Amino acid sequence: MFRSRSWFFSSSSSSSSTSLWKPKNPHSTEYLKYLHTVLTKNQTVTEQNKSLLVEALRSIAEILIWGDQNDPSVFDFFLEKNMLSFFLKIMKQNKCGSYVCVQLLQTLNILFENIRNQTSIYYLLSNNHVNSIIEHKFDFSDEEVMAYYISFLKTLSLKLNSQTIHFFYNEHTNDFPLYTEAIKFFNNSESMVRIAVRTLTLNVFRVDDKSMLKFIRDKTAAPYFSNLVWFIGNHVVEIDKLIKVVSEEGGEETFITTSSSKTTNITTQSQQKTLLDDLIAEHLDHLHYINDILLLKIEPLNEVLVDHLLNRLLRPVIVSSLITTTSPSSQPKISRILSLYLLTQIFSIVTHSALLTELLETVLATVDVLSFFDCSETDYLCFFVVTLLVAVERVKADNLLTNPTHLESFFFSELPYNPCLLQKLLAIIQTAVKSSTKIRIASLSLTTELILKITSKLQDSDLAMLESFREENILTLQNYFKTEEMFLEMFEDEYFVKGCDLESLLGDSCMLLPPVGSPLSGVNALEKRRPCGETERIRRSMRVYFLLRNLSLKLRGDEERYLPLSNIHRNTVTLEQTLDLTNSDLLACTVLTVTNTKETQKLRRFLVVDSFQIILVEPSQKRMGWGVVKFVGFLQDLDVQSDPSDTRCLHITVKSSPVLKKHSTLVIKQPILSAKFIFDDHIRCMAARQRLIKGRHRAREKKLTLISRALLNDNISAKYSPPQNLKSVNSTTSSSSARYQPIAKTLPGGVVVVGGASANRSRPSSASRSPRRKKPEDVIPMDAGENQPELLSPGNEIATTSFCIDKGSVFDV
């Protein structure tokens, strides 16, 4: 009548999954009781029950997390049966193996990471079982065990506060296993382990408990910080060795790295550069870690850390390497390049006032910084001394230096600035404007930034010297202006290029290597290398022009009047804008485009040609005679091709414009429009082609006029004449007669729709014509408006200057 007990418990010592009755609901107290029975019957780990135990541990974590949020009785049963003790018993068995240990550590990690109830946390930490697990001697040769163990310790550190700290730190026995066991792995070969240890120590330092902090200060601070500084020093020496290997011509030399107790053979140059990137990133992590400790403002710890940094790393290794000496030294020496780089990184990252002040005083008192400004051969060394001074000036501006005596004498003298330092900086600019220069854009950019940081106004003689260097660059640019067909596109593109940022430059390991002059070296950014080819030399000259122009304007207190050229686009049409097109000259067309899914899309649109834009509209459904803008692009980026097989078709491409890139971090490489336009007949097709080509020519020449004005206006001393292709003809005419006025319709926002081929144009009077000018149809106007330079005053008698560009096409200025 009664069933045998074997249906629930097996008589065998090693139970199997089929010998126990398993409740159907895995989220219940009954299921936890079942798991407790499994652990009770399988306290000895064998090959037969390993899988069963692993599954039981995984299920325990799942049901405890569920019970923490839904049923407190689950946790009550877990504590009543002291089930955490089973974890410890399993762990201490030699037969346990990594398979069970990994699951056990994973279970503990999941538990502490997901349980939110503070009372449940206290229950888990009671009975000191967690500390016993921390102190257990795991087989750390198994990488998986190591990873889960360190992850478990880091998770525990996230639970530390003024209440839970007493579960880990025993004040009576002066024991803190969570911290002392973790810092043993600060120099582990795995970067993730080292990062976890740094995170754990910061979590410990943040806990406001005086007895615990005193234990760390008295027992562990000195040895831990000493080992940390020693490790960073070895890391720096290894970076220096690698830089020398990579810098050698050929570069295919074997490099053996022993970083973090891990030996690796590096043979190829690409591998060496990758390793250099990793070493630099690791060093930056160290500096950020040190700064995080100092920011906690725990004075007993900060005193020990600052003392070790100054006396065991910064002064004996980094600063002393900048001093030329023949006497032997027991401390390792590194290159001056790396020394300046490391000092710059410290002043850029660390914000501890006492450390920065002591370090700066040491540098200025023992090192002749101005002797590093020699850039006659290369800017390799002077780049890093400029970066150091820029970083120091930023620290000074943030008031992080306390009474630095040598700093005042270095940056200042009788004048508001140090004339010797300024002459060194001007010498860099003088070299940078030469056509055969080896000064990189990054060096020049930081040089101009440093000048603006040390002074806001130059003496007349120094300003005149700066302007003479600018004029040399302008003369070079004027020569490119008359020979380069893509000058306008490059000019606008370079204007919107993001400037050199000190942090991004210091984070790129290529700056630690000798300067190169080819993108084949792996350095793609033009500002980080010398130009390669004529096109890059033109682009470099433009960037030099923009940097020096900005510097000159700020030092003279002037405002920018010409740049950016996109200022004339302020009143342009935008997408979905509604325009009044009554009596406007429109051209109906069918636009064929290919979508992302490779499907052909066919749309009926009306083409409008504006002063600067090509606009496609569709009739408004709400207002008769109005249209809604569905596409807009700049005429200067337009490319129009006729279809040889169909006289009614045009292939139109609108490239991405620098104007569009100005407010976007994403560089658009694909054209914004590439479509086939089909008109009603060949006459309308020819009219559209003529309007687009003339509109593109007109838009480009207006911008070229602004560039010519900017270049000529910059020639302040008038020592240089305009380029030969700029033939000046002065005349006095009225603004109304000097310009042709197309029959046009003014659109909202100041937009003018240019009329078609049949539109009449008012001709200038015979008295105002010059015999050198072409037909009035070829005269391209400069429309007066609020966005034009002050030279143009509509309605007044003005002196106009006509420039012949591109083989004599004339336009009014």
C-alpha positions in Angstrom: 0.0 0.0 0.0 2.8 2.4 0.9 5.5 3.2 -1.7 9.1 2.5 -0.8 11.3 5.4 0.4 13.6 4.8 -2.6 11.4 7.1 -4.7 12.8 10.1 -2.8 16.2 9.1 -1.5 18.7 6.7 -3.1 20.4 4.2 -0.9 23.6 4.8 -2.8 26.2 7.3 -1.4 26.3 9.2 -4.6 22.9 10.4 -5.6 21.9 11.0 -9.1 19.5 13.5 -10.5 16.8 10.8 -10.9 17.0 9.6 -7.2 15.4 12.8 -5.9 11.9 14.2 -6.4 12.2 17.6 -8.2 9.4 20.1 -7.7 8.0 21.5 -10.9 8.2 25.1 -9.9 11.9 26.2 -9.8 11.0 29.4 -8.1 9.8 28.2 -4.7 11.0 27.2 -1.2 10.3 23.6 -2.0 12.8 23.7 -4.9 15.4 25.2 -2.6 14.7 22.3 -0.1 15.3 19.9 -2.9 18.6 21.6 -3.8 19.6 21.4 -0.1 19.0 17.7 -0.1 21.2 17.4 -3.2 24.0 19.1 -1.4 23.5 17.1 1.7 23.6 13.8 -0.2 26.6 14.8 -2.4 29.1 16.4 0.1 31.9 14.5 -1.5 32.8 15.6 -5.0 33.2 12.7 -7.5 33.4 12.4 -11.2 29.8 11.0 -11.2 28.2 13.9 -9.3 30.2 16.8 -10.6 27.6 17.8 -13.1 24.8 17.5 -10.6 26.6 19.8 -8.1 27.3 22.4 -10.8 23.7 22.5 -11.8 22.6 22.7 -8.1 24.9 25.7 -7.5 23.6 27.4 -10.6 20.0 26.8 -9.5 20.6 28.1 -5.9 21.8 31.4 -7.3 18.8 31.7 -9.5 16.2 30.9 -6.7 18.0 33.2 -4.1 17.8 36.2 -6.5 14.2 35.4 -7.1 13.5 35.1 -3.4 15.3 38.3 -2.6 12.7 40.2 -4.6 9.5 38.0 -4.2 9.6 35.6 -1.2 11.7 36.3 2.0 11.1 32.7 3.2 13.5 31.4 0.5 16.4 33.4 2.2 15.2 32.3 5.7 15.6 28.6 4.7 19.0 29.3 3.1 20.2 30.8 6.3 18.5 28.3 8.6 20.3 25.4 6.9 23.6 27.4 6.7 23.9 26.4 3.0 26.9 28.7 2.5 29.0 26.2 4.5 28.4 23.6 1.8 30.1 26.0 -0.6 33.2 26.1 1.6 33.3 22.3 2.2 33.1 21.7 -1.6 35.8 24.2 -2.2 38.3 22.7 0.3 38.2 19.3 -1.4 41.2 18.5 -3.5 39.0 16.6 -5.9 36.9 19.6 -6.5 38.7 20.7 -9.6 38.3 23.9 -11.6 35.0 22.8 -13.1 33.2 23.0 -9.8 35.2 25.9 -8.4 34.4 28.0 -11.4 30.7 27.4 -11.0 31.0 28.1 -7.2 32.7 31.4 -7.8 30.3 32.3 -10.5 27.4 31.5 -8.2 28.8 33.7 -5.4 29.5 36.5 -7.9 26.0 36.4 -9.3 24.5 36.4 -5.8 26.3 39.5 -4.5 25.9 41.3 -7.8 22.1 40.9 -8.0 20.8 40.9 -4.4 19.5 44.3 -3.5 18.0 43.7 0.0 20.6 45.0 2.5 19.4 42.5 5.1 20.1 39.7 2.7 23.6 41.0 2.1 24.2 41.1 5.9 23.0 37.5 6.2 25.3 36.3 3.4 28.3 38.1 5.0 27.7 36.7 8.4 29.5 33.7 9.9 32.8 34.8 8.2 32.3 32.2 5.4 33.0 34.8 2.7 36.4 35.7 4.2 37.2 32.1 4.3 36.4 31.7 0.6 38.6 34.8 -0.1 41.5 33.3 1.7 41.2 29.9 0.1 44.2 28.8 -2.0 42.7 28.4 -5.5 44.6 27.1 -8.5 45.3 30.5 -10.1 47.2 28.9 -12.9 43.8 28.2 -14.4 42.9 31.5 -16.1 39.1 30.9 -15.7 39.4 30.4 -12.0 41.6 33.6 -11.8 39.0 35.6 -13.8 36.0 34.5 -11.7 38.0 35.0 -8.4 39.0 38.5 -9.2 35.5 39.3 -10.4 34.1 38.0 -7.2 36.5 40.2 -5.1 35.6 43.3 -7.2 31.9 42.6 -6.8 32.4 42.4 -3.0 34.3 45.7 -3.0 31.3 47.4 -4.6 29.2 46.4 -1.5 31.6 48.2 0.9 30.3 51.0 3.0 30.6 52.2 6.6 28.4 49.3 7.8 29.6 46.4 5.7 33.3 47.1 6.1 33.2 45.4 9.5 32.3 42.1 7.8 35.7 42.2 5.9 38.0 44.2 8.2 38.6 42.7 11.7 39.9 45.5 13.9 40.8 43.1 16.7 42.9 40.8 14.7 44.1 43.6 12.3 43.1 41.5 9.3 41.6 42.6 6.0 41.7 39.6 3.5 39.6 41.3 0.8 42.2 44.0 0.4 45.4 42.1 1.2 44.6 39.2 -1.1 43.6 41.5 -4.0 46.7 43.7 -4.1 48.8 40.5 -4.5 47.6 40.6 -8.2 48.4 44.3 -9.0 51.2 43.1 -11.3 49.3 40.2 -12.9 50.0 39.4 -16.5 46.4 39.9 -17.5 45.4 43.5 -18.0 41.8 42.8 -16.9 43.0 41.5 -13.6 45.2 44.6 -13.0 42.3 46.9 -13.8 40.0 45.0 -11.4 42.6 45.3 -8.6 42.9 49.0 -9.2 39.1 49.4 -9.0 38.9 47.3 -5.8 41.6 49.4 -4.0 39.7 52.6 -5.0 36.5 51.2 -3.6 38.3 50.3 -0.4 39.9 53.8 0.0 36.5 55.5 -0.5 35.1 53.9 2.7 35.2 56.4 5.5 36.5 54.2 8.4 39.4 55.5 10.3 40.6 52.2 11.8 40.6 50.6 8.4 42.4 53.5 6.7 45.0 53.5 9.6 45.5 49.7 8.9 46.1 50.5 5.2 48.4 53.4 6.0 50.5 51.5 8.6 50.6 48.0 7.1 50.2 48.1 3.4 50.6 51.7 2.0 54.3 51.9 1.8 54.9 48.4 0.3 52.0 48.7 -2.1 52.8 52.2 -3.4 56.5 51.3 -3.5 55.7 48.3 -5.7 53.3 50.3 -7.8 55.9 53.0 -8.5 58.6 50.4 -9.2 56.2 48.7 -11.7 55.5 52.0 -13.4 59.2 52.7 -13.6 59.9 49.4 -15.3 57.0 50.1 -17.6 58.5 53.4 -18.6 61.9 51.8 -19.3 60.2 49.2 -21.5 58.4 52.0 -23.5 61.8 53.7 -24.1 63.4 50.5 -25.4 60.5 49.8 -27.7 60.6 53.4 -29.1 64.3 52.9 -29.9 63.6 49.6 -31.7 60.6 50.9 -33.7 62.5 54.2 -34.6 65.4 52.3 -36.2 65.3 52.2 -39.9 64.0 48.9 -41.1 62.3 48.1 -37.8 62.3 44.3 -38.3 64.2 43.7 -35.2 63.1 41.2 -32.5 61.9 42.9 -29.3 61.4 40.9 -26.2 58.8 42.3 -23.8 58.7 41.2 -20.2 55.9 43.5 -19.2 53.7 42.3 -16.3 55.8 39.1 -15.9 54.9 37.9 -19.3 57.6 37.3 -21.9 56.7 37.9 -25.6 58.7 38.0 -28.8 57.8 40.8 -31.1 59.3 40.7 -34.5 57.4 42.8 -37.1 57.1 46.5 -37.1 53.3 46.4 -37.0 53.4 44.2 -33.9 55.9 46.6 -32.3 53.6 49.6 -32.9 50.6 47.7 -31.6 52.6 46.8 -28.5 53.6 50.5 -28.1 50.0 51.5 -28.2 49.2 49.0 -25.5 52.1 50.2 -23.3 51.1 53.8 -23.7 47.5 53.0 -22.9 48.6 51.1 -19.8 50.8 54.0 -18.6 47.8 56.4 -19.0 45.7 54.1 -16.9 48.4 54.2 -14.2 48.3 58.0 -14.2 44.6 58.1 -14.0 44.7 55.6 -11.2 47.2 57.7 -9.2 45.1 60.8 -9.8 42.0 59.0 -8.6 43.8 58.1 -5.3 45.0 61.6 -4.8 41.5 63.0 -5.5 40.1 61.1 -2.5 42.1 63.5 -0.4 43.2 61.0 2.2 46.2 62.9 3.5 48.0 60.0 5.1 47.9 58.0 1.9 48.6 61.0 -0.3 51.8 61.8 1.6 53.2 58.3 1.1 52.2 58.2 -2.6 53.6 61.6 -3.5 56.8 60.9 -1.7 57.3 57.6 -3.6 56.4 59.2 -6.9 58.8 62.2 -6.5 61.8 60.4 -5.0 61.7 57.1 -6.7 60.4 57.9 -10.2 59.9 61.5 -11.3 63.1 63.1 -10.0 65.6 60.2 -10.4 64.4 58.8 -13.7 62.3 61.2 -15.7 63.7 64.7 -14.8 67.3 63.5 -14.5 67.1 62.1 -18.1 66.6 65.7 -19.3 70.0 66.7 -17.9 73.1 66.0 -19.9 75.7 64.4 -17.6 78.7 62.1 -18.0 78.7 60.9 -14.4 77.5 57.3 -13.9 74.1 56.7 -12.3 72.5 53.7 -10.7 69.1 54.9 -12.0 68.0 54.0 -15.5 68.0 56.7 -18.2 65.4 57.3 -20.8 65.3 59.5 -23.9 64.5 63.2 -23.6 61.6 62.7 -26.0 60.0 60.2 -23.6 60.8 62.3 -20.5 59.1 65.4 -21.9 56.1 63.2 -23.0 55.8 61.7 -19.5 56.0 65.1 -17.8 53.3 66.4 -20.2 51.0 63.5 -19.4 51.5 64.1 -15.7 50.6 67.8 -16.0 47.6 66.9 -18.2 46.1 64.2 -16.0 47.2 64.7 -12.4 45.5 67.5 -10.5 47.2 67.2 -7.1 48.6 70.7 -6.3 51.5 69.8 -4.1 52.8 67.1 -6.5 52.6 69.4 -9.6 54.2 72.3 -7.8 57.1 70.2 -6.5 57.6 68.6 -9.9 57.5 71.9 -11.8 60.0 73.5 -9.4 62.4 70.6 -9.9 62.1 70.8 -13.7 62.6 74.6 -14.0 65.4 74.6 -11.4 67.5 71.9 -13.0 66.6 71.8 -16.7 67.3 74.4 -19.4 63.9 74.1 -21.1 64.6 76.7 -23.8 67.5 74.7 -25.1 65.0 72.1 -26.5 63.5 74.5 -29.0 65.9 73.8 -31.8 63.7 73.0 -34.9 66.2 73.6 -37.7 66.4 69.9 -38.6 63.1 68.5 -37.2 60.3 69.4 -34.8 60.7 66.0 -33.0 62.0 67.5 -29.7 60.5 71.0 -29.8 57.0 69.5 -30.3 57.2 67.8 -26.9 58.7 70.9 -25.1 55.8 73.0 -26.5 53.3 70.4 -25.3 54.8 70.4 -21.9 54.6 74.2 -21.6 51.0 74.2 -22.9 50.1 71.6 -20.2 51.8 73.7 -17.6 50.0 76.8 -18.7 46.7 74.9 -18.4 47.5 73.8 -14.9 48.5 77.4 -14.0 45.2 78.7 -15.4 43.3 76.1 -13.3 45.1 77.5 -10.1 46.6 74.1 -9.3 50.1 75.5 -8.6 50.8 77.0 -5.2 53.4 79.8 -5.2 55.8 78.4 -7.9 58.8 80.7 -7.7 60.6 79.5 -10.8 57.4 79.6 -12.9 57.0 83.4 -12.6 60.6 84.0 -13.7 60.3 81.6 -16.6 57.1 82.9 -18.2 57.4 86.6 -17.2 60.0 89.3 -17.1 59.8 93.1 -17.3 57.3 92.6 -20.2 54.0 90.8 -19.7 55.8 87.8 -21.3 59.2 86.3 -21.4 60.8 87.7 -24.6 63.3 84.8 -24.8 60.4 82.3 -24.8 58.5 84.3 -27.4 61.5 84.5 -29.7 61.7 80.7 -29.6 58.1 80.3 -30.4 58.3 82.9 -33.3 61.3 80.9 -34.6 59.0 77.9 -34.9 56.5 79.9 -36.9 59.2 81.3 -39.1 60.4 77.8 -39.9 56.8 76.6 -40.4 55.9 79.0 -43.1 58.7 78.0 -45.4 57.9 75.7 -48.3 60.6 73.1 -47.4 59.7 73.1 -43.7 59.7 70.0 -41.5 57.4 71.6 -38.9 54.2 69.6 -38.5 50.8 71.2 -38.2 50.5 69.8 -34.6 53.6 71.7 -33.5 52.5 74.9 -35.1 49.0 74.6 -33.6 50.3 74.1 -30.1 52.8 77.0 -30.6 50.0 79.4 -31.5 48.0 78.2 -28.5 51.0 78.7 -26.2 51.5 82.3 -27.5 47.9 83.1 -26.7 48.2 81.6 -23.2 51.3 83.6 -22.2 50.1 86.9 -23.5 47.1 88.6 -25.1 49.1 91.5 -26.7 52.5 91.6 -28.3 55.0 94.5 -28.5 54.9 96.3 -31.9 58.2 94.8 -33.0 57.1 91.2 -32.1 53.8 91.7 -33.8 55.5 93.1 -37.0 57.7 90.0 -37.0 54.7 87.7 -36.8 52.9 89.6 -39.6 56.0 89.2 -41.8 55.9 85.5 -41.3 52.2 85.5 -42.2 52.8 87.4 -45.4 55.3 84.8 -46.5 52.6 82.1 -46.0 50.0 84.3 -47.8 52.3 84.7 -50.8 52.6 80.9 -51.1 48.9 80.5 -50.8 48.3 83.2 -53.5 50.4 81.2 -55.9 48.3 78.1 -55.2 45.2 80.2 -55.6 45.9 80.9 -59.3 47.1 77.4 -60.2 44.9 74.9 -58.3 41.5 74.2 -59.8 40.2 72.6 -56.6 41.4 75.5 -54.4 37.9 76.4 -53.2 37.0 72.9 -52.2 40.2 72.4 -50.3 40.0 75.8 -48.7 36.5 75.1 -47.3 37.3 71.6 -46.3 40.5 72.6 -44.4 38.7 75.4 -42.6 36.3 73.0 -41.0 38.9 70.5 -40.0 39.0 70.0 -36.3 42.0 71.6 -34.6 44.7 69.7 -32.9 43.7 68.6 -29.4 46.5 68.1 -26.8 44.9 65.0 -25.3 44.4 63.3 -28.6 47.9 64.1 -29.7 49.4 62.7 -26.5 47.2 59.6 -26.7 48.6 58.7 -30.1 51.8 56.6 -29.8 52.9 57.7 -33.3 53.9 61.1 -31.9 56.6 59.4 -29.9 58.3 58.1 -33.1 60.4 60.3 -35.4 58.3 62.4 -37.8 57.4 60.8 -41.1 56.3 62.2 -44.4 54.1 59.5 -45.9 50.7 58.0 -45.1 52.2 54.6 -45.9 53.9 54.8 -42.5 50.5 54.3 -40.9 50.1 57.9 -39.8 47.1 59.2 -41.8 46.4 62.5 -40.1 48.1 65.3 -42.0 48.7 67.3 -38.8 50.8 64.5 -37.3 53.2 64.1 -40.2 54.9 66.1 -43.0 53.0 66.6 -46.2 53.4 64.1 -49.1 52.8 65.4 -52.6 51.6 68.8 -53.9 48.0 68.4 -52.8 49.0 67.9 -49.2 51.4 70.8 -49.3 48.5 73.0 -50.5 46.4 71.7 -47.6 49.2 72.3 -45.2 49.6 75.9 -46.4 45.9 76.5 -45.8 46.0 75.2 -42.3 49.1 77.3 -41.5 47.1 80.3 -42.9 44.1 79.6 -40.7 46.2 79.1 -37.6 48.3 82.3 -38.1 45.2 84.3 -39.2 43.4 83.3 -36.0 46.5 84.2 -33.9 46.9 87.6 -35.6 43.3 88.5 -35.2 43.3 87.7 -31.5 46.5 89.5 -30.7 45.4 92.6 -32.6 41.9 92.4 -31.1 40.2 92.3 -34.5 37.1 90.4 -35.5 36.8 87.9 -38.4 35.0 89.5 -41.4 35.5 87.0 -44.2 35.6 83.5 -42.8 34.0 81.0 -42.8 32.8 81.3 -46.4 29.6 79.6 -45.4 28.5 82.9 -43.7 26.9 83.8 -47.1 24.7 80.7 -46.6 22.9 82.0 -43.6 19.7 82.6 -45.4 19.5 79.4 -47.4 16.5 77.2 -47.9 16.1 74.2 -45.7 14.2 70.9 -46.0 10.4 70.9 -45.6 10.4 74.7 -45.9 7.4 76.1 -47.7 8.2 78.6 -50.5 6.0 81.0 -52.4 6.7 80.1 -56.0 4.1 82.3 -57.7 5.4 83.7 -61.0 8.7 81.8 -60.5 10.4 80.0 -63.3 10.1 76.3 -62.6 11.1 73.3 -64.5 9.1 70.1 -64.0 11.1 66.9 -64.1 11.0 63.2 -63.0 13.8 62.2 -60.6 15.0 58.6 -60.7 17.0 57.5 -57.7 18.2 54.1 -56.4 17.3 53.4 -52.8 19.4 51.4 -50.2 17.4 48.3 -51.2 18.6 48.7 -54.8 15.1 49.6 -55.9 14.5 52.5 -58.4 12.4 55.3 -56.9 10.5 57.6 -59.3 9.4 61.0 -58.0 7.8 64.0 -59.7 9.5 67.3 -58.7 10.0 70.9 -59.8 13.6 72.2 -60.2 14.5 75.7 -58.7 18.0 77.2 -59.1 18.9 79.6 -56.3 21.9 81.8 -55.9 23.8 79.1 -54.0 21.5 76.1 -54.0 19.7 73.5 -56.2 16.2 73.0 -54.8 13.6 70.3 -55.6 10.1 71.1 -54.5 6.7 69.4 -54.8 3.4 71.4 -54.9 1.9 72.2 -51.5 -1.4 70.5 -50.8 -2.5 73.3 -48.5 -1.7 76.5 -50.4 -2.0 77.1 -54.1 1.2 78.4 -55.8 3.4 77.3 -52.9 5.9 74.4 -52.8 7.5 72.2 -50.1 11.3 71.7 -50.3 12.1 68.0 -50.6 15.8 68.3 -51.5 18.4 71.0 -51.2 22.1 71.0 -52.1 24.8 73.6 -52.8 25.5 74.4 -56.4 29.3 74.5 -55.9 29.2 70.8 -55.2 27.2 70.0 -58.3 28.2 67.8 -61.2 26.0 67.8 -64.3 26.4 65.3 -67.2 24.2 64.9 -70.3 22.8 61.5 -71.2 24.1 60.7 -74.7 21.3 58.3 -75.3 18.5 60.6 -74.3 18.4 64.4 -74.9 15.7 64.8 -72.3 17.9 63.4 -69.4 20.6 64.8 -67.1 22.7 62.9 -64.6 23.1 65.1 -61.6 25.4 64.4 -58.6 25.6 66.7 -55.5 28.6 65.9 -53.4 28.8 66.3 -49.6 29.9 69.9 -48.8 32.3 71.1 -46.1 29.4 73.3 -45.1 27.3 70.2 -44.3 30.2 68.7 -42.3 30.6 71.8 -40.1 28.0 70.7 -37.5 28.4 66.9 -38.0 31.0 64.6 -36.4 30.2 62.0 -39.2 32.1 62.7 -42.4 29.8 62.1 -45.3 31.7 60.3 -48.0 28.8 59.4 -50.3 27.1 62.0 -52.5 23.9 63.4 -50.9 22.2 63.1 -54.3 23.0 61.0 -57.4 20.0 60.8 -59.7 18.7 60.9 -63.2 16.5 63.9 -64.1 14.0 63.4 -67.0 12.5 66.6 -68.4 9.4 67.0 -70.7 11.5 67.8 -73.8 15.1 68.5 -74.8 14.6 72.3 -74.7 13.8 72.2 -71.0 16.6 69.8 -70.4 19.1 72.2 -72.1 17.7 75.2 -70.1 18.1 73.2 -66.8 21.6 72.3 -67.7 22.5 75.9 -68.6 21.0 77.2 -65.3 22.8 74.6 -63.2 26.2 75.1 -64.8 26.0 78.9 -64.7 24.7 78.8 -61.1 27.6 76.6 -60.1 30.1 78.9 -61.8 28.5 81.9 -60.1 28.4 80.4 -56.6 32.1 79.3 -56.9 33.2 82.7 -58.1 31.5 84.5 -55.3 33.3 82.4 -52.8 36.6 82.8 -54.7 36.0 86.5 -54.5 35.8 86.4 -50.7 39.0 84.3 -50.6 40.8 86.8 -52.8 39.6 89.6 -50.5 40.7 87.7 -47.4 44.2 87.1 -48.9 44.6 90.7 -50.1 43.3 92.1 -46.9 45.8 90.1 -44.9 48.6 91.7 -46.9 48.7 94.4 -44.2 52.0 96.0 -45.0 51.2 96.1 -48.7 54.7 94.8 -49.5 53.5 92.1 -51.8 51.5 92.8 -54.9 48.4 90.6 -55.7 49.0 87.4 -57.8 49.5 88.1 -61.5 46.1 86.7 -62.4 44.3 89.3 -60.3 44.2 92.3 -62.6 42.9 95.3 -60.8 40.7 97.8 -62.6 39.4 100.7 -60.5 36.3 102.5 -61.5 33.5 104.4 -59.7 30.0 103.3 -60.6 26.7 103.3 -58.9 25.7 100.0 -57.3 22.5 99.9 -59.2 24.2 100.1 -62.6 27.2 97.9 -61.9 25.1 94.8 -61.2 22.7 92.9 -63.4 19.3 92.4 -61.8 17.7 89.1 -62.9 13.9 88.9 -63.0 13.4 87.0 -59.8 11.0 86.1 -57.1 12.1 86.7 -53.5 11.5 83.6 -51.4 11.1 83.5 -47.6 14.4 83.8 -45.8 15.9 86.2 -48.4 16.2 83.5 -51.2 16.1 84.7 -54.8 15.0 82.3 -57.5 17.0 83.1 -60.6 15.1 83.3 -63.8 15.5 81.1 -66.8 17.2 81.6 -70.1 14.5 84.0 -71.3 14.9 86.3 -68.2 15.9 89.8 -69.1 19.0 91.4 -67.6 19.5 95.2 -67.1 22.7 96.3 -68.8 25.1 98.8 -67.3 25.1 102.3 -68.9 27.6 103.0 -71.6 29.3 105.6 -69.4 30.1 103.0 -66.8 31.4 100.3 -69.1 35.1 99.6 -69.4 36.6 98.6 -72.7 38.4 95.7 -71.0 35.2 94.1 -69.8 33.4 91.3 -71.5 29.7 91.2 -72.5 27.3 92.0 -69.7 26.0 88.5 -69.9 29.3 87.2 -68.6 29.4 89.6 -65.7 28.8 87.7 -62.4 27.2 89.8 -59.7 28.0 90.1 -56.0 24.6 90.5 -54.5 24.6 93.1 -51.7 23.2 91.9 -48.4 23.8 91.7 -44.7 26.2 88.8 -45.2 28.6 90.6 -47.6 31.7 92.3 -46.4 31.6 95.9 -45.4 33.2 96.8 -48.7 29.8 96.6 -50.4 27.3 99.3 -49.5 24.2 99.0 -51.6 22.8 102.2 -52.8 26.0 104.3 -52.5 28.7 105.3 -55.0 31.5 102.7 -54.4 34.8 102.0 -55.9 34.6 98.6 -57.5 37.5 96.3 -58.3 37.1 93.7 -61.0 39.4 90.6 -60.9 40.1 88.4 -63.9 40.2 84.8 -62.8 40.3 81.6 -64.8 41.4 83.0 -68.1 39.6 86.2 -67.9 36.1 85.6 -66.6 35.2 88.9 -65.0 33.1 89.5 -61.9 32.5 92.6 -59.7 33.8 92.9 -56.2 
